[in-house]
């Protein structure tokens, strides 16, 4: 899995800044403000690709945090978009974990399908949570056995 930089201040030509938004497309604070100021996010567009950014709503039109089930719908649509646009690299911020007040444990599982995507870069915290929550592979079991035997 690829790790995104926690402090994105510029992008290469094929990189897209993925941020948490609201359904009203008011990009007034946090990563949404950075997307608007630096990466081409459009006021009034709460979901999708614009400029060098991609908005994923985590709040509704009244700026209230969306239920995880609704955020998942938006994340799933984003994952489909990213799979269809492999020429782009999507740098995901810690969406939902700032002003929305959601935890990494609540949001990271929504990005589980992105673990093996070559063009999606997730925050380290999402990466760490997803890797810790994955069952050990057969290789990991054998490695653990070999380590135990060598002691």
Beta strands, then each sheet from edge to edge (+ up, - down):
strand 1: 2-3
strand 2: 15-22
strand 3: 48-50
strand 4: 53-59
strand 5: 89-92
strand 6: 120-122
sheet 1: 1+ 6+ 5+ 2+ 4+ 3-
end
